[in-house]
Amino acid sequence: MASERRPISVLSLISGISGALAGLAFFLPGLAVLSFVAIAAAIAAIATSRREPKALLWLSYLGVFLATLGTVWSVTTRSFYQNHMIAMGQKQAQDWLQMLVDDKLYEVICLRLDYWDRPLEGANLSEYFLKEERPAGLSESAPLPSQMKDSFLQSKTVQKFLTSGKNTELKLIPERTVFFEHAGWFEVESVFEVSFLLDDGQTGPRRKTETISVTIRRTQYPNSAHWQIRQLNNHTSPESPEAPMIAGEGQGEASDTDLKLNPLEDQ
């Protein structure tokens, strides 16, 4: 009866609720701060209960347990999830470069288009990218198909891939991978050592190794998620400022007038 007349410990309630919510930090990272609230409220509840016993003190212990368990689970699970997404991003970037090595030029350009601007499945891509008029469904902010092809081919880095062809060798440098996370999307920047077989016109064909990075973005849509190539950067032989940029290439984000890039679906 004496315990029933004790006042309810509000701090214990706060600790218990905060601890339970902290376990959801995997889905909403901002909730991770509640683990500190749960622990602080639990310490305060235990300290004040020594001066005046209160009911529901057990919630403070439960709050600490849930906050600790939830935080460890959230951090561990999120780390596995992030590593999985990084591996997928690296594979998508390497597959895209491999398509360029295999001289699948039209497919590469098509995959760089905005998801909603892609030609319909089964379309003749060689004819599509010769068009000098805006096809139905292509947004006004996207260049004309012929302009997309011309701009892409003017890149010296792209020309090296096409010249070297199947003699090109790709090697991922995993330790240089960078992961960016934002609300609703994240980006993976994968760095490769690319060995080209090029002819300088004097000494004949010889190997030249350059460091090239590909930044790919994963965007979550209501019904699916897609990967989208954002940048192609040559760190060994950067494109000159006067040279036409591949969409988003260089510093900063791509502008609205840059070529749009097409998302690659999750595999």
C-alpha positions as CSV (number, residue, x, y, z in Angstrom):
1,M,0.0,0.0,0.0
2,A,2.9,2.3,0.8
3,S,4.3,1.7,-2.7
4,E,1.0,2.5,-4.3
5,R,0.9,5.9,-2.6
6,R,4.4,6.8,-4.0
7,P,4.4,9.5,-6.6
8,I,5.1,8.3,-10.1
9,S,8.7,9.0,-11.3
10,V,8.3,11.2,-14.4
11,L,12.0,10.8,-15.1
12,S,11.7,7.1,-15.2
13,L,8.8,7.4,-17.7
14,I,11.0,9.7,-19.8
15,S,13.9,7.3,-19.6
16,G,11.7,4.3,-20.6
17,I,10.1,6.0,-23.6
18,S,13.3,7.6,-24.8
19,G,15.1,4.2,-24.6
20,A,12.4,2.5,-26.7
21,L,12.5,5.2,-29.3
22,A,16.3,5.2,-29.5
23,G,16.1,1.6,-30.9
24,L,14.5,3.1,-34.0
25,A,17.6,5.1,-34.9
26,F,18.4,2.8,-37.8
27,F,15.4,4.2,-39.7
28,L,15.6,7.7,-38.3
29,P,19.2,8.5,-37.4
30,G,18.2,11.6,-35.5
31,L,16.6,9.4,-32.8
32,A,20.0,8.3,-31.7
33,V,20.3,11.3,-29.4
34,L,17.4,9.9,-27.3
35,S,19.8,7.2,-26.0
36,F,21.6,10.0,-24.1
37,V,18.3,11.4,-22.9
38,A,17.3,7.9,-21.6
39,I,20.5,7.4,-19.7
40,A,20.5,11.0,-18.3
41,A,16.9,10.7,-17.2
42,A,17.6,7.3,-15.6
43,I,20.5,8.6,-13.6
44,A,18.4,11.6,-12.4
45,A,15.5,9.3,-11.5
46,I,17.7,7.0,-9.5
47,A,19.3,9.9,-7.7
48,T,16.1,11.6,-6.8
49,S,14.5,8.3,-5.6
50,R,17.0,8.1,-2.8
51,R,15.6,11.2,-1.3
52,E,12.0,10.3,-2.0
53,P,11.0,6.8,-3.1
54,K,8.9,6.9,-6.3
55,A,6.9,4.4,-8.3
56,L,7.9,3.0,-11.7
57,L,11.5,3.4,-10.9
58,W,12.1,0.2,-12.8
59,L,11.4,2.0,-16.0
60,S,14.7,3.9,-15.6
61,Y,16.7,0.6,-15.6
62,L,14.6,-0.6,-18.6
63,G,15.3,2.7,-20.4
64,V,19.0,2.4,-20.0
65,F,18.9,-1.2,-21.2
66,L,16.7,-0.4,-24.3
67,A,18.9,2.7,-25.1
68,T,22.1,0.7,-25.0
69,L,20.7,-2.3,-26.9
70,G,18.9,-0.1,-29.4
71,T,22.0,2.0,-30.1
72,V,24.3,-1.0,-30.5
73,W,21.8,-2.7,-32.8
74,S,21.3,0.5,-34.8
75,V,25.0,1.3,-35.3
76,T,25.9,-2.3,-36.1
77,T,23.0,-2.8,-38.6
78,R,23.5,0.5,-40.2
79,S,27.2,-0.2,-40.6
80,F,26.4,-3.5,-42.4
81,Y,23.8,-1.7,-44.5
82,Q,26.2,1.0,-45.5
83,N,28.9,-1.4,-46.4
84,H,26.5,-3.4,-48.5
85,M,25.4,-0.2,-50.4
86,I,29.0,0.8,-50.9
87,A,29.8,-2.6,-52.4
88,M,26.7,-2.3,-54.7
89,G,27.8,1.2,-55.7
90,Q,31.3,0.1,-56.6
91,K,29.9,-2.8,-58.7
92,Q,27.4,-0.5,-60.5
93,A,30.3,2.0,-61.3
94,Q,32.6,-0.7,-62.5
95,D,29.8,-2.3,-64.7
96,W,29.3,1.2,-66.2
97,L,33.0,1.6,-67.0
98,Q,33.1,-2.0,-68.4
99,M,30.3,-1.1,-70.8
100,L,32.4,1.7,-72.0
101,V,35.3,-0.7,-72.4
102,D,33.1,-3.0,-74.4
103,D,32.2,-0.1,-76.8
104,K,28.5,-0.2,-75.8
105,L,28.4,3.5,-76.5
106,Y,24.7,4.0,-76.9
107,E,23.9,1.9,-73.9
108,V,26.3,4.0,-71.8
109,I,24.8,7.3,-72.9
110,C,21.3,5.9,-72.4
111,L,22.2,4.9,-68.9
112,R,23.3,8.4,-68.2
113,L,19.9,9.9,-69.0
114,D,17.4,10.9,-66.4
115,Y,15.2,7.9,-65.5
116,W,12.1,9.6,-67.0
117,D,14.0,10.6,-70.2
118,R,15.3,7.2,-71.2
119,P,14.2,5.9,-74.6
120,L,11.6,3.2,-74.5
121,E,12.7,-0.3,-74.2
122,G,13.4,-1.8,-77.7
123,A,14.1,1.6,-79.3
124,N,16.8,1.7,-81.9
125,L,19.5,3.6,-79.9
126,S,21.8,4.3,-82.9
127,E,18.9,6.1,-84.6
128,Y,17.7,7.8,-81.4
129,F,21.0,9.5,-80.7
130,L,21.2,10.9,-84.2
131,K,18.0,12.9,-83.7
132,E,18.3,16.6,-83.8
133,E,14.8,17.2,-82.6
134,R,13.3,16.7,-79.2
135,P,11.6,13.3,-78.9
136,A,8.3,12.9,-77.2
137,G,8.8,12.5,-73.4
138,L,12.2,14.1,-73.3
139,S,12.2,16.9,-70.7
140,E,13.0,20.5,-71.8
141,S,16.0,20.6,-69.5
142,A,17.7,17.7,-71.2
143,P,19.9,18.2,-74.4
144,L,18.8,16.9,-77.7
145,P,19.9,13.2,-78.3
146,S,22.5,14.2,-80.9
147,Q,23.9,16.8,-78.5
148,M,24.2,14.2,-75.8
149,K,26.2,11.9,-78.0
150,D,28.5,14.8,-79.3
151,S,29.1,16.1,-75.8
152,F,29.9,12.7,-74.4
153,L,32.4,11.9,-77.3
154,Q,34.2,15.2,-76.8
155,S,35.6,14.1,-73.5
156,K,39.2,13.1,-73.8
157,T,38.7,10.5,-71.0
158,V,35.9,8.8,-72.9
159,Q,38.0,8.8,-76.1
160,K,40.8,7.0,-74.2
161,F,38.3,4.3,-73.3
162,L,37.1,3.9,-76.8
163,T,40.6,3.9,-78.3
164,S,42.0,1.4,-75.9
165,G,38.8,-0.7,-76.1
166,K,39.1,-4.3,-74.7
167,N,42.8,-3.7,-74.0
168,T,41.7,-1.5,-71.1
169,E,42.2,-2.9,-67.6
170,L,40.2,-1.7,-64.6
171,K,41.3,-2.1,-61.0
172,L,39.2,-0.8,-58.1
173,I,41.0,1.0,-55.2
174,P,38.5,0.2,-52.4
175,E,40.4,2.2,-49.7
176,R,39.7,5.4,-51.6
177,T,36.0,4.9,-51.8
178,V,34.0,7.8,-50.4
179,F,30.4,7.5,-49.1
180,F,28.0,10.5,-49.0
181,E,24.6,10.2,-47.3
182,H,21.7,12.7,-47.6
183,A,18.0,12.6,-47.0
184,G,16.4,10.2,-49.5
185,W,19.6,9.4,-51.4
186,F,23.3,8.7,-51.1
187,E,26.3,8.7,-53.3
188,V,29.3,6.3,-53.6
189,E,32.5,7.7,-55.2
190,S,34.6,4.7,-56.5
191,V,38.2,5.2,-57.6
192,F,39.8,3.0,-60.2
193,E,43.3,2.6,-61.7
194,V,42.6,2.4,-65.4
195,S,45.3,1.0,-67.6
196,F,44.9,2.2,-71.3
197,L,46.8,0.8,-74.3
198,L,47.3,4.0,-76.4
199,D,49.4,4.9,-79.4
200,D,51.1,8.2,-79.2
201,G,52.1,8.1,-82.9
202,Q,55.8,7.9,-82.1
203,T,56.8,4.9,-80.0
204,G,53.8,2.8,-80.8
205,P,51.1,1.4,-78.5
206,R,52.1,1.4,-74.8
207,R,50.4,1.3,-71.4
208,K,49.3,4.4,-69.6
209,T,47.7,4.1,-66.2
210,E,45.4,6.9,-64.9
211,T,43.3,7.3,-61.8
212,I,39.6,7.8,-62.6
213,S,36.7,8.1,-60.2
214,V,33.0,7.5,-60.8
215,T,30.4,8.9,-58.5
216,I,27.1,7.1,-58.5
217,R,23.9,8.1,-56.6
218,R,21.2,5.9,-55.3
219,T,17.8,7.6,-55.2
220,Q,14.8,6.0,-53.5
221,Y,11.5,6.3,-55.4
222,P,8.1,5.3,-54.0
223,N,8.2,1.9,-55.6
224,S,11.9,1.3,-56.3
225,A,15.4,2.6,-56.0
226,H,17.7,3.4,-58.9
227,W,21.4,4.1,-59.3
228,Q,22.5,7.2,-61.2
229,I,25.9,8.0,-62.5
230,R,26.7,11.6,-61.4
231,Q,30.4,12.3,-62.2
232,L,33.3,10.9,-64.1
233,N,36.6,12.5,-63.1
234,N,40.1,11.8,-64.4
235,H,42.4,12.7,-61.6
236,T,45.6,12.0,-63.6
237,S,44.7,14.0,-66.7
238,P,41.8,16.3,-65.8
239,E,39.7,17.7,-68.6
240,S,40.6,21.3,-69.5
241,P,38.2,24.0,-68.4
242,E,37.3,24.6,-72.0
243,A,36.5,21.0,-72.7
244,P,32.8,20.0,-72.6
245,M,32.0,18.4,-69.3
246,I,30.3,15.1,-68.8
247,A,27.3,15.6,-66.7
248,G,28.3,16.7,-63.2
249,E,32.0,16.3,-64.1
250,G,34.4,18.5,-62.2
251,Q,33.7,20.4,-59.0
252,G,30.3,20.7,-57.5
253,E,26.9,19.5,-58.6
254,A,25.7,19.3,-62.1
255,S,23.6,22.2,-63.2
256,D,20.2,22.0,-64.8
257,T,21.8,22.4,-68.3
258,D,24.3,19.6,-67.8
259,L,23.5,16.2,-69.3
260,K,21.1,14.3,-67.1
261,L,22.1,10.8,-65.9
262,N,20.0,7.7,-65.9
263,P,19.5,5.7,-62.8
264,L,20.5,2.1,-62.8
265,E,18.1,-0.2,-61.1
266,D,19.2,-2.2,-58.0
267,Q,20.3,-5.6,-59.0
